[in-house]
Amino acid sequence: SQQGEEDPQALSIQEGENATMNCSYKTSINNLQWYRQNSGRGLVHLILIRSNEREKHSGRLRVTLDTSKKSSSLLITASRAADTASYFCATELSGYSTLTFGKGTMLLVSP
Amino acid sequence: NAGVTQTPKFQVLKTGQSMTLQCAQDMNHNSMYWYRQDPGMGLRLIYYSASEGTTDKGEVPNGYNVSRLNKREFSLRLESAAPSQTSVYFCASSALPGQGKVSYTFGSGTRLTVV
């Protein structure tokens, strides 16, 4: 069963706009990670946030984590056409050593 | 280039045939993983190897076997392929999980079709 669920399933925006994707999970985690997948390619790690952290930044990416609500959000600011991809959240559960992935959000950024 | 290498990139099998998907990493990672990705299902863990000499089942292990040949290589075998195993298979590797800060490096995938 899926641990993480992304919302929305698909998102279409214009270049320059911000894109926000959300992830909800069910059980206690060690960390939550976001990955990007371009069409037909492997997944690329974007950012990791640990369970005792609330917010992290990396370039145009901002991730928040609310462990009380068991949710995370990924914000991409000033989106570019090259950001078009699927974005997955993945959780490392407490007591486990593997990642469980959600079903992903498909982001389309139009020029 | 350093990373995770998967072979082959594409494969078509007939039902009942067997094949082995190969994966190798050159990052000196301890842990390796096999996932499958199906439309609308995200990635699901098939098997993993936390360290050389160990393997464990993931969420969907039925119909598959794995071998951790050495620290670099982790293979996935389909003994008798079925159409339900049509999927894109990804290998990944990571340092030993610990302190909650390990991320995965993925290969580019093997697209398998079973007819």
Backbone of each chain as ProteinMPNN parsed JSONL, in Angstrom:
{"seq_chain_A": "SQQGEEDPQALSIQEGENATMNCSYKTSINNLQWYRQNSGRGLVHLILIRSNEREKHSGRLRVTLDTSKKSSSLLITASRAADTASYFCATELSGYSTLTFGKGTMLLVSP", "coords_chain_A": {"N_chain_A": [[0.849, -1.184, 0.0], [0.358, 2.342, -0.553], [2.368, 4.688, 1.083], [2.841, 7.428, 0.967], [0.9, 10.065, -0.392], [0.453, 12.09, -3.116], [-0.698, 15.359, -3.938], [-1.8, 17.916, -6.082], [-2.815, 15.355, -8.525], [-2.131, 16.138, -11.044], [-0.762, 19.118, -12.446], [-0.917, 22.208, -14.016], [0.775, 24.973, -15.157], [1.913, 28.363, -15.914], [5.057, 29.516, -17.193], [7.177, 31.111, -14.852], [5.313, 31.262, -12.838], [4.522, 30.047, -9.511], [4.742, 26.691, -8.263], [2.999, 24.418, -6.329], [3.091, 21.44, -4.554], [1.656, 18.788, -2.715], [2.054, 16.375, -0.079], [0.868, 13.641, 1.677], [1.14, 11.424, 4.461], [1.1, 8.306, 6.362], [2.207, 7.085, 8.681], [4.713, 7.252, 11.342], [7.79, 8.844, 10.523], [11.294, 8.752, 9.52], [12.497, 10.455, 7.714], [11.513, 12.587, 4.953], [11.43, 12.678, 1.464], [11.871, 14.306, -1.677], [11.577, 13.63, -5.118], [12.376, 14.008, -8.586], [11.153, 13.121, -11.794], [11.885, 12.99, -15.057], [10.272, 12.504, -18.2], [10.384, 9.142, -19.119], [12.793, 8.679, -17.863], [15.133, 8.006, -15.118], [14.625, 8.474, -11.542], [15.434, 11.493, -9.839], [17.05, 12.725, -7.038], [15.848, 15.422, -5.094], [15.499, 16.869, -2.622], [15.831, 16.446, 0.898], [14.134, 16.145, 3.931], [14.348, 16.004, 7.366], [12.689, 14.357, 10.131], [12.708, 16.003, 12.348], [12.888, 18.512, 11.382], [11.458, 21.506, 10.01], [11.379, 23.087, 7.778], [13.031, 23.4, 4.644], [15.374, 24.664, 2.269], [16.403, 24.743, -1.139], [17.94, 26.163, -3.616], [15.55, 27.068, -5.952], [13.666, 25.608, -4.688], [11.449, 24.857, -2.025], [10.757, 23.146, 0.852], [8.379, 22.02, 3.163], [7.54, 20.519, 6.294], [5.132, 19.009, 8.244], [4.786, 17.303, 10.924], [2.769, 16.81, 12.731], [0.464, 16.902, 11.274], [1.086, 15.041, 9.465], [2.116, 15.662, 6.862], [3.556, 17.162, 3.916], [4.917, 19.776, 1.88], [5.95, 20.789, -1.353], [7.397, 23.478, -2.832], [7.951, 25.081, -5.822], [9.523, 27.796, -6.988], [9.101, 30.495, -9.326], [8.709, 29.024, -11.824], [10.035, 27.077, -14.562], [10.031, 26.021, -18.018], [11.621, 23.792, -18.145], [11.174, 22.584, -15.747], [9.112, 20.894, -16.06], [7.871, 17.786, -15.324], [7.459, 14.697, -13.48], [6.781, 14.604, -10.02], [7.736, 13.115, -7.039], [6.976, 12.187, -3.729], [8.693, 10.606, -1.059], [8.937, 8.433, 1.668], [10.894, 7.579, 4.475], [10.306, 5.232, 6.697], [9.952, 5.146, 10.267], [12.098, 2.946, 11.895], [12.534, 1.433, 9.664], [14.458, 0.748, 6.668], [14.037, 1.39, 4.064], [12.678, 3.233, 1.253], [9.402, 4.452, 0.734], [7.324, 5.205, -1.896], [5.115, 7.76, -3.166], [2.388, 8.231, -5.545], [2.867, 10.3, -7.231], [3.02, 13.647, -8.681], [2.155, 15.14, -11.678], [3.71, 17.683, -13.301], [3.22, 20.341, -15.477], [4.759, 22.843, -17.15], [4.157, 25.59, -18.969], [5.508, 27.499, -21.662]], "CA_chain_A": [[0.0, 0.0, 0.0], [1.133, 3.557, -0.66], [2.504, 5.438, 2.306], [2.675, 8.832, 0.642], [-0.04, 10.383, -1.462], [0.656, 13.451, -3.575], [-1.87, 16.117, -4.375], [-2.736, 17.232, -6.979], [-2.246, 14.353, -9.411], [-1.569, 16.864, -12.18], [-0.743, 20.562, -12.243], [-0.492, 22.899, -15.224], [0.985, 26.391, -14.867], [2.71, 29.126, -16.874], [6.408, 29.873, -16.767], [7.239, 32.242, -13.943], [4.42, 31.036, -11.699], [4.959, 29.084, -8.501], [4.043, 25.404, -8.253], [2.965, 23.792, -5.0], [2.624, 20.063, -4.504], [1.507, 18.332, -1.342], [2.221, 14.945, 0.171], [0.404, 13.192, 2.99], [1.596, 10.076, 4.769], [0.232, 7.697, 7.37], [2.848, 6.65, 9.922], [5.901, 8.01, 11.737], [8.864, 8.781, 9.537], [12.621, 9.285, 9.815], [12.647, 11.597, 6.82], [10.684, 12.634, 3.76], [12.273, 13.12, 0.365], [11.214, 14.618, -2.939], [12.313, 13.238, -6.308], [11.834, 14.418, -9.874], [11.338, 12.161, -12.873], [11.565, 13.438, -16.402], [9.623, 11.44, -18.958], [11.237, 8.069, -19.611], [14.1, 8.672, -17.2], [15.144, 7.612, -13.719], [14.305, 9.511, -10.568], [16.555, 12.298, -9.36], [16.785, 13.267, -5.71], [15.804, 16.876, -5.021], [15.677, 17.44, -1.288], [15.466, 15.575, 2.014], [13.839, 16.856, 5.179], [14.285, 15.052, 8.454], [11.452, 14.46, 10.912], [12.815, 17.07, 13.343], [12.998, 19.772, 10.656], [10.157, 22.03, 9.585], [11.473, 23.728, 6.476], [14.357, 23.392, 4.019], [15.434, 25.339, 0.982], [17.483, 24.38, -2.039], [17.706, 26.93, -4.837], [14.157, 27.509, -6.093], [12.809, 24.642, -3.987], [11.207, 25.015, -0.592], [9.987, 22.025, 1.375], [7.936, 22.1, 4.55], [7.094, 19.266, 6.891], [4.303, 19.15, 9.441], [4.622, 15.932, 11.412], [1.496, 16.665, 13.45], [-0.546, 16.653, 10.245], [1.646, 14.035, 8.573], [2.049, 16.21, 5.519], [4.685, 17.941, 3.428], [4.658, 20.466, 0.632], [7.094, 21.18, -2.177], [7.137, 24.704, -3.583], [8.943, 25.454, -6.836], [9.267, 29.197, -7.299], [9.503, 30.983, -10.655], [8.839, 27.792, -12.618], [10.556, 27.128, -15.924], [9.577, 24.899, -18.838], [12.472, 22.643, -17.823], [10.677, 21.948, -14.518], [8.094, 19.921, -16.45], [8.299, 16.462, -14.886], [6.669, 14.151, -12.375], [7.424, 14.802, -8.731], [7.33, 12.079, -6.096], [7.466, 12.202, -2.357], [9.075, 9.286, -0.561], [9.132, 8.463, 3.11], [11.629, 6.528, 5.177], [9.513, 5.021, 7.899], [10.678, 4.863, 11.509], [12.382, 1.527, 12.082], [12.76, 0.772, 8.38], [15.588, 1.289, 5.941], [13.698, 1.55, 2.65], [11.801, 4.346, 0.928], [8.096, 4.169, 0.151], [7.004, 6.317, -2.779], [3.756, 8.065, -3.554], [2.087, 8.023, -6.959], [3.439, 11.397, -7.987], [2.3, 14.772, -9.281], [2.685, 15.52, -12.992], [3.757, 19.134, -13.447], [3.445, 20.853, -16.825], [5.035, 24.276, -17.153], [4.063, 26.048, -20.362], [6.256, 28.748, -21.927]], "C_chain_A": [[0.889, 1.239, 0.0], [1.181, 4.244, 0.704], [2.239, 6.904, 2.046], [1.698, 9.013, -0.493], [0.148, 11.836, -1.839], [-0.653, 14.072, -4.051], [-1.378, 17.462, -4.9], [-2.051, 16.135, -7.785], [-1.581, 15.003, -10.602], [-1.738, 18.353, -11.94], [-0.2, 21.21, -13.502], [-0.398, 24.392, -14.93], [1.781, 27.037, -15.998], [4.103, 29.371, -16.3], [6.372, 31.116, -15.885], [6.336, 32.09, -12.736], [5.062, 30.067, -10.715], [4.123, 27.821, -8.581], [4.137, 24.818, -6.859], [2.363, 22.396, -5.1], [2.616, 19.604, -3.049], [1.642, 16.819, -1.247], [1.697, 14.642, 1.563], [0.865, 11.761, 3.207], [0.881, 9.59, 6.025], [0.911, 7.403, 8.705], [4.107, 7.465, 10.187], [7.046, 7.781, 10.764], [10.192, 9.235, 10.129], [12.878, 10.531, 8.982], [11.659, 11.491, 5.678], [11.529, 13.25, 2.66], [11.398, 13.414, -0.847], [12.161, 14.269, -4.094], [11.595, 13.771, -7.541], [12.127, 13.332, -10.903], [10.92, 12.806, -14.188], [11.086, 12.235, -17.204], [10.625, 10.414, -19.466], [12.589, 7.962, -18.943], [13.975, 8.149, -15.768], [14.815, 8.785, -12.816], [15.568, 10.203, -10.086], [16.172, 12.898, -8.018], [16.855, 14.782, -5.717], [16.183, 17.382, -3.636], [15.188, 16.439, -0.252], [15.207, 16.433, 3.232], [13.647, 15.814, 6.264], [13.075, 15.341, 9.341], [11.499, 15.583, 11.943], [13.017, 18.452, 12.698], [11.627, 20.207, 10.167], [10.209, 22.621, 8.185], [12.906, 23.617, 5.973], [14.261, 24.065, 2.667], [16.598, 24.773, 0.174], [17.217, 25.08, -3.368], [16.281, 27.444, -4.899], [13.161, 26.571, -5.398], [12.682, 24.991, -2.516], [10.308, 23.869, -0.157], [9.613, 22.315, 2.817], [7.454, 20.734, 5.008], [6.323, 19.564, 8.152], [4.016, 17.74, 9.948], [3.325, 15.736, 12.176], [0.357, 16.37, 12.48], [-0.117, 15.552, 9.283], [1.549, 14.507, 7.121], [3.286, 17.031, 5.21], [4.247, 18.669, 2.17], [5.976, 20.811, -0.04], [6.672, 22.396, -2.995], [8.284, 24.929, -4.546], [8.619, 26.885, -7.233], [9.759, 29.521, -8.711], [9.734, 29.821, -11.619], [9.326, 28.068, -14.04], [10.021, 25.94, -16.702], [10.36, 23.623, -18.509], [12.048, 21.95, -16.521], [9.583, 20.936, -14.826], [8.599, 18.511, -16.182], [7.251, 15.922, -13.922], [7.469, 14.28, -11.098], [6.837, 13.813, -7.734], [7.829, 12.404, -4.702], [7.739, 10.764, -1.923], [9.368, 9.409, 0.922], [9.981, 7.285, 3.569], [10.933, 6.369, 6.521], [10.4, 4.751, 9.101], [10.869, 3.364, 11.657], [12.619, 0.767, 10.803], [13.91, 1.446, 7.648], [15.286, 1.479, 4.469], [12.773, 2.747, 2.477], [10.504, 3.84, 0.324], [7.656, 5.398, -0.617], [5.508, 6.503, -2.947], [3.578, 7.884, -5.051], [2.509, 9.192, -7.83], [2.463, 12.466, -8.431], [2.964, 15.098, -10.607], [2.579, 17.022, -13.139], [4.058, 19.486, -14.893], [3.617, 22.363, -16.728], [5.089, 24.726, -18.604], [4.795, 27.373, -20.541], [5.319, 29.938, -22.111]], "O_chain_A": [[2.02, 1.204, 0.483], [0.165, 4.364, 1.388], [1.51, 7.557, 2.794], [1.665, 8.224, -1.437], [0.022, 12.723, -0.994], [-1.572, 13.386, -4.499], [-0.59, 18.111, -4.213], [-0.829, 16.001, -7.73], [-0.588, 14.493, -11.121], [-2.706, 18.8, -11.324], [0.852, 20.815, -14.005], [-1.376, 25.007, -14.502], [2.257, 26.362, -16.911], [4.294, 29.425, -15.085], [5.622, 32.055, -16.15], [6.569, 32.727, -11.709], [6.017, 29.363, -11.043], [2.941, 27.867, -8.923], [5.219, 24.733, -6.279], [1.28, 22.201, -5.652], [3.475, 19.995, -2.259], [1.381, 16.088, -2.203], [2.052, 15.325, 2.523], [0.968, 10.98, 2.261], [0.155, 10.345, 6.672], [0.265, 7.464, 9.751], [4.519, 8.272, 9.354], [7.243, 6.679, 10.254], [10.23, 9.992, 11.099], [13.405, 11.529, 9.473], [11.047, 10.446, 5.461], [12.255, 14.218, 2.887], [10.322, 12.838, -1.011], [13.356, 14.562, -4.06], [10.379, 13.959, -7.543], [13.188, 12.709, -10.893], [9.75, 13.125, -14.397], [11.451, 11.095, -16.918], [11.589, 10.757, -20.15], [13.452, 7.221, -19.414], [12.878, 7.888, -15.274], [14.736, 9.931, -13.257], [16.625, 9.586, -9.945], [15.108, 13.501, -7.874], [17.788, 15.369, -6.266], [17.075, 18.218, -3.492], [14.25, 15.681, -0.497], [15.975, 17.347, 3.531], [12.882, 14.863, 6.104], [12.51, 16.435, 9.303], [10.453, 16.07, 12.372], [13.283, 19.434, 13.391], [10.744, 19.379, 9.939], [9.198, 22.653, 7.483], [13.864, 23.721, 6.74], [13.221, 24.043, 2.008], [17.628, 24.379, 0.721], [16.372, 24.644, -4.15], [15.842, 28.173, -4.009], [11.949, 26.743, -5.522], [13.65, 25.363, -1.853], [9.238, 23.649, -0.724], [10.434, 22.798, 3.597], [7.019, 19.907, 4.207], [6.8, 20.285, 9.029], [3.109, 17.068, 9.457], [2.825, 14.614, 12.265], [-0.597, 15.672, 12.823], [-0.874, 15.175, 8.389], [0.972, 13.83, 6.27], [3.971, 17.526, 6.105], [3.324, 18.239, 1.479], [6.979, 21.087, 0.618], [5.705, 22.34, -3.755], [9.447, 24.966, -4.145], [7.54, 27.15, -7.763], [10.7, 28.909, -9.218], [10.827, 29.661, -12.16], [9.071, 29.121, -14.624], [9.6, 24.949, -16.105], [9.824, 22.517, -18.587], [12.514, 20.85, -16.228], [9.167, 20.192, -13.937], [9.615, 18.087, -16.733], [6.282, 16.605, -13.593], [8.686, 14.09, -11.092], [5.62, 13.686, -7.598], [8.965, 12.842, -4.521], [7.081, 9.829, -2.38], [9.976, 10.381, 1.368], [9.809, 6.154, 3.115], [10.97, 7.262, 7.368], [11.484, 4.186, 8.96], [9.91, 2.599, 11.557], [12.882, -0.434, 10.844], [14.29, 2.572, 7.967], [16.208, 1.712, 3.687], [12.161, 3.216, 3.437], [10.501, 2.919, -0.493], [7.615, 6.5, -0.071], [4.734, 5.548, -2.882], [4.493, 7.442, -5.747], [2.506, 9.078, -9.056], [1.258, 12.237, -8.543], [4.175, 15.308, -10.67], [1.48, 17.576, -13.106], [5.027, 18.995, -15.471], [2.718, 23.071, -16.275], [5.954, 24.3, -19.369], [4.718, 28.258, -19.688], [5.78, 31.057, -22.339]]}, "seq_chain_B": "NAGVTQTPKFQVLKTGQSMTLQCAQDMNHNSMYWYRQDPGMGLRLIYYSASEGTTDKGEVPNGYNVSRLNKREFSLRLESAAPSQTSVYFCASSALPGQGKVSYTFGSGTRLTVV", "coords_chain_B": {"N_chain_B": [[30.806, 8.211, -16.121], [29.889, 8.541, -12.757], [27.551, 6.502, -10.999], [24.439, 4.675, -11.247], [24.069, 1.869, -13.174], [22.006, 0.268, -15.442], [21.148, -2.689, -17.203], [19.348, -4.715, -19.59], [18.211, -1.791, -21.482], [15.794, -1.944, -22.763], [13.436, -4.604, -23.225], [11.764, -7.351, -24.626], [9.773, -10.015, -23.785], [8.543, -13.359, -24.119], [5.676, -14.889, -22.671], [6.47, -16.948, -19.939], [9.179, -17.125, -20.489], [12.517, -16.602, -19.229], [14.598, -14.158, -17.609], [17.329, -12.004, -16.691], [17.77, -8.999, -15.044], [20.262, -6.587, -14.942], [22.234, -4.72, -12.628], [24.486, -2.24, -11.645], [26.566, -0.357, -9.466], [28.797, 2.381, -8.904], [29.508, 3.841, -6.701], [30.323, 3.023, -4.278], [28.282, 2.323, -2.569], [26.406, 0.831, 0.096], [23.819, -0.239, 0.158], [21.246, -1.578, -1.956], [18.529, -1.552, -4.335], [15.516, -2.771, -5.88], [12.923, -1.549, -7.802], [9.618, -1.436, -9.2], [7.763, 0.322, -11.674], [4.588, 1.237, -12.437], [1.937, 2.519, -14.476], [0.114, 5.028, -12.84], [0.611, 3.888, -10.38], [2.846, 4.591, -9.018], [6.101, 3.976, -7.553], [7.011, 0.747, -6.597], [8.466, -1.33, -4.176], [10.437, -4.134, -4.861], [12.544, -6.007, -4.121], [15.261, -5.706, -1.816], [18.648, -5.006, -0.837], [20.249, -4.585, 1.977], [22.896, -4.623, 2.707], [26.01, -6.008, 1.49], [25.64, -9.425, 0.904], [23.184, -9.766, 2.073], [19.662, -10.019, 1.501], [16.308, -8.875, 1.114], [12.723, -9.143, 1.087], [10.497, -6.912, -0.571], [7.624, -4.906, -1.122], [6.317, -6.152, -3.3], [7.283, -8.958, -4.042], [6.701, -11.386, -5.312], [7.271, -13.737, -7.883], [9.77, -12.95, -8.551], [13.361, -13.103, -8.169], [16.427, -12.319, -6.485], [19.926, -11.453, -6.599], [22.69, -10.549, -4.75], [25.518, -9.966, -5.986], [28.035, -8.936, -5.45], [29.517, -6.102, -3.786], [29.033, -4.122, -5.636], [27.108, -5.03, -7.494], [23.744, -5.953, -8.225], [21.333, -8.111, -9.05], [18.233, -8.809, -10.751], [15.945, -11.361, -11.193], [13.638, -12.849, -13.378], [11.957, -15.707, -13.36], [9.919, -17.063, -14.75], [8.371, -15.367, -16.902], [5.482, -13.247, -16.767], [2.585, -11.632, -18.187], [1.702, -9.716, -16.332], [3.994, -8.747, -15.289], [4.933, -6.87, -16.951], [6.4, -3.79, -17.097], [8.209, -0.886, -15.901], [11.403, -1.14, -14.699], [13.366, -0.158, -12.006], [16.558, 0.241, -10.669], [18.22, 1.103, -7.677], [20.54, 2.753, -5.457], [22.086, 3.294, -2.242], [23.83, 4.857, 0.478], [24.494, 3.199, 3.635], [21.499, 3.132, 5.459], [20.878, 5.497, 7.978], [20.777, 7.713, 10.712], [18.822, 9.073, 9.441], [19.268, 10.414, 6.956], [19.727, 9.591, 4.366], [19.77, 9.464, 0.866], [18.562, 8.194, -2.294], [20.146, 6.961, -5.283], [19.217, 6.623, -8.567], [19.048, 4.286, -11.311], [18.62, 4.431, -14.916], [16.562, 2.869, -15.766], [14.774, -0.111, -16.889], [12.791, -1.032, -19.478], [10.362, -3.316, -19.637], [8.516, -5.611, -21.517], [6.094, -8.075, -21.506], [4.789, -10.509, -23.5]], "CA_chain_B": [[30.086, 8.976, -15.119], [29.533, 7.768, -11.588], [26.127, 6.341, -10.873], [23.842, 3.348, -11.294], [23.922, 1.428, -14.559], [21.105, -0.867, -15.633], [21.068, -3.305, -18.53], [19.253, -3.859, -20.775], [17.282, -0.66, -21.368], [14.504, -2.422, -23.271], [13.383, -6.042, -23.421], [10.469, -7.975, -24.864], [9.806, -11.438, -23.475], [7.313, -14.131, -24.264], [5.222, -15.488, -21.408], [7.174, -18.167, -19.578], [10.617, -16.976, -20.638], [13.214, -16.068, -18.066], [15.647, -13.195, -17.902], [17.949, -11.338, -15.56], [18.074, -7.577, -15.172], [21.527, -6.32, -14.269], [22.406, -3.396, -12.04], [25.79, -2.031, -11.026], [26.816, 1.022, -9.005], [30.222, 2.613, -8.656], [29.581, 4.88, -5.666], [30.675, 2.344, -3.038], [27.109, 2.277, -1.698], [26.171, -0.459, 0.738], [22.458, -0.744, -0.037], [20.727, -1.535, -3.316], [17.078, -1.757, -4.345], [14.796, -2.921, -7.131], [11.541, -1.068, -7.802], [8.902, -1.427, -10.461], [6.887, 1.479, -11.806], [3.448, 1.001, -13.311], [1.116, 3.735, -14.607], [-0.829, 5.293, -11.771], [0.919, 3.138, -9.152], [4.088, 5.029, -8.397], [7.149, 2.961, -7.486], [6.816, -0.258, -5.546], [9.712, -2.035, -3.887], [10.377, -5.57, -5.124], [13.531, -6.577, -3.216], [16.382, -4.839, -1.517], [19.813, -5.582, -0.174], [20.744, -3.54, 2.872], [24.361, -4.679, 2.648], [26.489, -7.17, 0.758], [25.373, -10.692, 1.564], [21.815, -9.829, 2.591], [18.573, -9.572, 0.641], [15.009, -8.936, 1.788], [11.567, -8.885, 0.244], [9.806, -5.65, -0.455], [6.157, -4.933, -1.164], [5.796, -7.002, -4.38], [8.377, -9.853, -4.424], [6.29, -12.627, -5.967], [7.656, -13.885, -9.283], [11.128, -12.413, -8.732], [14.451, -13.465, -7.282], [17.538, -11.385, -6.588], [21.253, -11.88, -6.165], [23.674, -9.496, -4.516], [26.704, -10.669, -6.455], [29.132, -8.316, -4.706], [29.051, -4.808, -3.302], [28.652, -3.278, -6.772], [26.109, -5.565, -8.412], [22.505, -6.494, -7.652], [20.552, -8.527, -10.212], [16.828, -9.203, -10.554], [15.634, -12.431, -12.126], [12.28, -13.312, -13.597], [12.125, -17.108, -13.729], [8.893, -17.413, -15.734], [7.726, -14.061, -17.047], [4.035, -13.17, -16.965], [2.183, -10.293, -18.665], [1.567, -8.796, -15.193], [5.314, -8.219, -14.966], [5.205, -5.764, -17.86], [6.601, -2.647, -16.227], [9.539, -0.28, -15.957], [12.125, -1.559, -13.51], [14.431, 0.749, -11.608], [17.507, -0.112, -9.627], [18.708, 2.269, -6.938], [21.513, 2.441, -4.418], [22.25, 4.321, -1.228], [24.697, 4.535, 1.601], [23.733, 2.514, 4.673], [20.558, 4.031, 6.123], [21.258, 5.819, 9.345], [20.651, 9.12, 11.053], [17.716, 9.653, 8.69], [19.654, 11.407, 5.96], [20.236, 8.91, 3.182], [18.953, 9.548, -0.337], [18.809, 7.159, -3.274], [20.546, 7.259, -6.647], [18.504, 5.689, -9.434], [19.423, 4.032, -12.682], [17.71, 5.011, -15.913], [15.41, 1.999, -15.928], [14.616, -1.139, -17.924], [11.384, -1.138, -19.891], [10.122, -4.727, -19.95], [7.195, -5.983, -21.996], [5.885, -9.526, -21.582], [3.657, -10.739, -24.413]], "C_chain_B": [[29.69, 8.071, -13.969], [28.021, 7.624, -11.522], [25.698, 4.89, -10.878], [23.561, 2.993, -12.746], [23.036, 0.2, -14.628], [21.19, -1.376, -17.066], [20.098, -4.47, -18.498], [18.332, -2.674, -20.525], [15.89, -1.047, -21.816], [14.584, -3.934, -23.45], [11.951, -6.463, -23.654], [10.624, -9.467, -24.628], [8.475, -12.074, -23.834], [6.952, -14.715, -22.897], [5.957, -16.805, -21.166], [8.679, -18.099, -19.736], [11.219, -16.412, -19.363], [14.237, -15.037, -18.521], [16.153, -12.588, -16.598], [18.228, -9.893, -15.913], [19.312, -7.288, -14.325], [21.57, -4.888, -13.751], [23.778, -3.324, -11.388], [25.936, -0.574, -10.626], [28.295, 1.16, -8.665], [30.433, 3.706, -7.627], [29.952, 4.3, -4.307], [29.506, 2.338, -2.038], [26.924, 0.885, -1.125], [24.833, -1.076, 0.344], [22.02, -0.589, -1.484], [19.289, -2.017, -3.336], [16.592, -2.008, -5.775], [13.35, -2.481, -6.931], [10.938, -1.345, -9.172], [7.948, -0.235, -10.481], [5.827, 1.173, -12.84], [2.608, 2.271, -13.361], [0.124, 3.863, -13.456], [-0.524, 4.615, -10.448], [2.161, 3.652, -8.441], [5.139, 3.932, -8.448], [6.864, 2.019, -6.329], [8.079, -1.105, -5.41], [9.534, -3.536, -4.081], [11.258, -6.312, -4.123], [14.563, -5.506, -2.91], [17.482, -5.616, -0.815], [20.436, -4.484, 0.674], [22.275, -3.48, 2.871], [24.755, -5.943, 1.902], [26.222, -8.433, 1.567], [23.986, -10.825, 2.14], [20.832, -9.378, 1.534], [17.267, -9.74, 1.405], [13.903, -8.59, 0.811], [11.013, -7.494, 0.502], [8.306, -5.854, -0.516], [5.607, -5.94, -2.16], [6.851, -7.993, -4.864], [7.991, -11.066, -5.261], [6.648, -12.627, -7.449], [9.064, -13.414, -9.582], [12.106, -13.07, -7.76], [15.578, -12.461, -7.489], [18.826, -12.046, -6.136], [22.11, -10.651, -5.938], [25.031, -10.137, -4.781], [27.956, -10.205, -5.717], [28.638, -6.937, -4.295], [28.508, -3.953, -4.448], [27.39, -3.736, -7.493], [24.93, -6.23, -7.701], [21.598, -6.833, -8.824], [19.155, -8.971, -9.818], [16.481, -10.228, -11.61], [14.148, -12.721, -12.156], [12.389, -14.738, -14.117], [11.152, -17.539, -14.822], [8.012, -16.177, -15.911], [6.234, -14.182, -17.332], [3.683, -11.764, -17.444], [2.05, -9.271, -17.54], [2.905, -8.193, -14.772], [5.788, -7.182, -15.992], [5.266, -4.482, -17.037], [7.928, -1.979, -16.581], [10.215, -0.58, -14.628], [13.287, -0.603, -13.245], [15.262, 0.121, -10.504], [17.96, 1.179, -8.958], [19.733, 1.81, -5.917], [21.579, 3.595, -3.434], [23.336, 3.892, -0.259], [23.849, 3.803, 2.638], [22.78, 3.495, 5.343], [21.007, 4.286, 7.557], [21.171, 7.315, 9.555], [19.654, 9.837, 10.157], [18.096, 10.611, 7.606], [20.197, 10.798, 4.681], [19.263, 9.054, 2.022], [19.392, 8.465, -1.314], [19.321, 7.751, -4.585], [19.945, 6.19, -7.543], [19.222, 5.492, -10.76], [18.363, 4.576, -13.627], [16.561, 4.082, -16.282], [15.538, 0.98, -17.041], [13.136, -1.253, -18.223], [11.15, -2.542, -20.395], [8.678, -4.935, -20.381], [7.126, -7.494, -22.105], [4.623, -9.781, -22.407], [3.182, -12.185, -24.345]], "O_chain_B": [[29.21, 6.958, -14.184], [27.291, 8.522, -11.94], [26.477, 3.991, -10.559], [22.889, 3.741, -13.457], [23.289, -0.796, -13.95], [21.29, -0.597, -18.014], [20.016, -5.162, -17.483], [17.734, -2.573, -19.454], [14.904, -0.525, -21.295], [15.637, -4.482, -23.778], [11.034, -6.0, -22.975], [11.504, -10.107, -25.205], [7.432, -11.422, -23.849], [7.826, -14.995, -22.077], [6.056, -17.656, -22.05], [9.394, -18.93, -19.175], [10.526, -15.826, -18.532], [14.681, -15.044, -19.669], [15.499, -12.653, -15.557], [18.839, -9.592, -16.938], [19.401, -7.682, -13.162], [21.015, -3.972, -14.358], [24.182, -4.236, -10.666], [25.497, 0.329, -11.338], [28.949, 0.22, -8.212], [31.434, 4.421, -7.676], [29.902, 5.001, -3.297], [29.714, 2.346, -0.824], [27.24, -0.115, -1.77], [24.724, -2.295, 0.212], [22.364, 0.384, -2.155], [18.87, -2.79, -2.475], [17.178, -1.522, -6.742], [12.65, -2.955, -6.036], [11.65, -1.47, -10.168], [7.401, 0.164, -9.453], [6.143, 0.881, -13.994], [2.57, 3.023, -12.387], [-0.61, 2.926, -13.142], [-1.293, 4.738, -9.495], [2.486, 3.176, -7.353], [5.069, 3.049, -9.302], [6.521, 2.447, -5.227], [8.673, -1.533, -6.399], [8.605, -4.138, -3.541], [10.771, -7.149, -3.363], [14.716, -4.532, -3.648], [17.278, -6.707, -0.284], [21.072, -3.568, 0.153], [22.864, -2.409, 3.018], [23.935, -6.84, 1.706], [26.535, -8.504, 2.756], [23.632, -11.887, 2.651], [21.119, -8.467, 0.757], [17.135, -10.635, 2.24], [14.104, -7.853, -0.155], [11.052, -6.975, 1.617], [7.783, -6.853, -0.023], [4.554, -6.531, -1.92], [7.286, -7.885, -6.011], [8.857, -11.708, -5.857], [6.376, -11.67, -8.174], [9.511, -13.467, -10.728], [11.728, -13.528, -6.682], [15.672, -11.83, -8.542], [18.83, -13.04, -5.409], [22.246, -9.808, -6.825], [25.613, -10.771, -3.901], [28.832, -11.01, -5.401], [27.453, -6.638, -4.445], [27.607, -3.141, -4.235], [26.67, -2.908, -8.05], [25.095, -6.958, -6.723], [21.137, -5.932, -9.525], [18.923, -9.443, -8.705], [16.699, -9.993, -12.799], [13.488, -12.825, -11.122], [12.878, -14.946, -15.227], [11.521, -18.296, -15.72], [7.046, -15.97, -15.176], [5.786, -15.087, -18.036], [4.399, -10.809, -17.143], [2.262, -8.079, -17.766], [2.944, -7.243, -13.991], [6.909, -6.681, -15.905], [4.301, -4.128, -16.359], [8.667, -2.449, -17.447], [9.663, -0.305, -13.562], [14.076, -0.289, -14.136], [14.74, -0.447, -9.544], [18.068, 2.221, -9.605], [19.79, 0.634, -5.557], [21.185, 4.72, -3.742], [23.708, 2.721, -0.189], [22.623, 3.787, 2.535], [23.199, 4.576, 5.755], [21.463, 3.376, 8.249], [21.468, 8.092, 8.648], [19.633, 11.067, 10.11], [17.346, 11.547, 7.331], [21.021, 11.401, 3.994], [18.069, 8.797, 2.174], [20.471, 7.89, -1.172], [18.986, 8.877, -4.951], [20.136, 4.996, -7.312], [19.901, 6.386, -11.265], [17.343, 5.112, -13.196], [15.672, 4.475, -17.038], [16.29, 1.161, -17.998], [12.329, -1.534, -17.338], [11.664, -2.928, -21.445], [7.742, -4.499, -19.71], [7.989, -8.122, -22.718], [3.534, -9.328, -22.056], [2.24, -12.559, -25.044]]}, "name": "protein", "num_of_chains": 2, "seq": "SQQGEEDPQALSIQEGENATMNCSYKTSINNLQWYRQNSGRGLVHLILIRSNEREKHSGRLRVTLDTSKKSSSLLITASRAADTASYFCATELSGYSTLTFGKGTMLLVSPNAGVTQTPKFQVLKTGQSMTLQCAQDMNHNSMYWYRQDPGMGLRLIYYSASEGTTDKGEVPNGYNVSRLNKREFSLRLESAAPSQTSVYFCASSALPGQGKVSYTFGSGTRLTVV"}
